Amino acid sequence: MTVDKVVEARRTSCPGPIFTARKGLVDVIVGTVMMGLATDSGTQRDFPTQSKNHLPD
C-alpha cells in the first residue's frame, strides 16, 4: 500500500489526534491513503469511527 499523506499526531492526547487528522483530510484526494501517527491509546479506535462519520457527501 502506498501512503499519500502522513498526519503526525504523536505526543498529543484525545481529542488532539482526531483534530489533527480532520485538518489533514482537507488535502486528501478521494482514493488516496492517509496514515495517522498517534500515541494516544484511544486513537486506534477513534480514527476509523471518526473517518466514517466525516465522509464527503
KOLTIRO-494289 format. One line per 10 residues: number of its first residue (from 1); their letters; for each residue x, y, z of C-alpha. Coordinates in steps of 0.02 Angstrom, whole numbers. Each point is the difference from the previous one (the first is absolute). Layout:
N
NUM	A	X/Y/Z | ...
This chain:
57
1	MTVDKVVEAR	0/0/0 | 64/172/-44 | -30/136/129 | -36/167/-81 | -6/108/156 | 63/-23/178 | -82/94/144 | 112/20/153 | -99/-2/162 | 119/-89/119
11	RTSCPGPIFT	21/71/175 | -174/77/-3 | -145/-63/103 | -182/-19/-46 | -77/90/-91 | 163/67/-76 | 31/-144/-121 | -178/11/-66 | 11/188/-29 | 170/-20/-85
21	ARKGLVDVIV	-68/-136/-114 | -154/103/-41 | 111/147/-52 | 103/-118/-107 | -153/-63/-94 | -18/168/-87 | 142/-44/-120 | -40/-184/-25 | -68/-51/-169 | -132/-136/-7
31	GTVMMGLATD	83/-168/-34 | 164/45/84 | 68/-62/167 | 30/107/154 | 95/-75/146 | -20/72/175 | 140/-19/125 | -56/12/181 | 52/-60/172 | -166/32/89
41	SGTQRDFPTQ	-76/-169/47 | -175/42/-61 | 53/56/-172 | 2/-174/-77 | -185/-15/43 | -45/183/-37 | 80/23/-173 | -111/-126/-93 | -157/59/89 | 34/184/-34
51	SKNHLPD	51/-27/-181 | -164/-90/-36 | -96/143/81 | 87/132/-107 | -6/-71/-175 | -37/127/-136 | -178/4/-69
